[in-house]
């Protein structure tokens, strides 16, 4: 995942919940990318699991990361676009279950 992020192969899905969380904590999409880059094995929560949408192949990984005095839930997927791997951030918001 770090290799793809370093190469700039990153996509952030601007779902309302994700964008509200960023705004509420004074973060940007690039800040979210930095948080994802800093993920460690200790932040691992679940995965890999298949995407529920059968038209979108690939594994989904889930993490929980402490930051800004809150625990964030982060859901990412490695997707293939024109032969390249991209990190797609599907979820980035406060953990609903912390």
C-alpha positions in Angstrom: 0.0 0.0 0.0 2.9 2.4 0.8 4.3 1.8 -2.7 1.1 2.9 -4.4 0.7 5.9 -2.1 4.3 7.0 -2.7 3.6 6.8 -6.5 0.6 9.0 -6.1 -1.8 6.2 -6.9 -4.5 7.3 -4.5 -8.2 7.9 -4.7 -10.4 9.2 -1.9 -14.1 8.5 -2.2 -15.8 11.8 -1.1 -18.8 10.2 0.7 -20.6 12.7 2.9 -19.6 10.9 6.1 -15.9 11.0 5.0 -16.0 14.7 4.1 -17.8 15.7 7.2 -15.2 13.9 9.4 -12.4 15.6 7.6 -14.0 19.0 8.0 -14.9 18.4 11.6 -11.3 17.6 12.5 -9.7 20.2 10.2 -8.2 17.6 7.9 -7.8 17.5 4.1 -7.8 14.6 1.7 -4.0 14.8 1.6 -4.0 14.5 5.4 -6.1 11.4 5.1 -3.5 10.0 2.7 -0.7 10.7 5.2 -2.7 8.9 7.9 -3.2 5.9 5.6 0.5 6.0 4.8 1.3 5.9 8.5 -0.8 2.8 9.1 1.0 -0.1 10.8 0.2 -3.8 11.5 -1.0 -2.6 14.9 -3.7 -0.5 13.3 -5.2 -3.6 11.4 -8.8 -4.3 12.2 -10.3 -6.6 9.6 -9.7 -8.0 6.2 -9.1 -8.9 3.6 -12.8 -9.3 2.6 -14.5 -9.2 -0.7 -16.3 -6.1 -1.9 -20.1 -6.6 -1.5 -20.5 -5.3 -5.1 -19.7 -8.2 -7.4 -18.8 -5.7 -10.2 -16.0 -4.2 -8.2 -13.3 -6.9 -7.7 -10.7 -6.6 -5.0 -10.1 -7.0 -1.3 -11.2 -4.5 1.3 -9.0 -3.9 4.4 -10.1 -2.1 7.5 -8.0 -0.3 10.1 -8.5 1.7 13.3 -6.1 4.6 13.9 -5.9 7.0 16.8 -5.5 10.7 15.9 -6.7 14.1 16.9 -7.7 12.5 20.3 -10.2 10.3 18.4 -10.2 6.8 16.9 -10.7 6.8 13.1 -12.1 3.9 11.1 -10.3 3.6 7.8 -11.5 1.3 5.0 -9.3 0.9 1.9 -9.2 -1.2 -1.2 -6.5 -1.9 -3.7 -7.9 -1.5 -7.2 -6.4 -2.0 -10.6 -6.7 0.7 -13.2 -5.0 0.3 -16.6 -2.5 -2.2 -15.1 -1.6 -0.1 -12.1 -2.6 -0.6 -8.5 -4.3 2.3 -6.6 -5.2 2.7 -3.0 -8.9 3.7 -2.9 -10.0 5.1 0.5 -13.7 4.1 0.9 -14.1 5.1 4.5 -12.3 7.7 6.7 -14.3 8.8 9.7 -14.6 8.5 13.5 -15.0 4.9 14.6 -18.7 4.3 15.3 -17.8 1.6 17.8 -15.0 3.0 19.8 
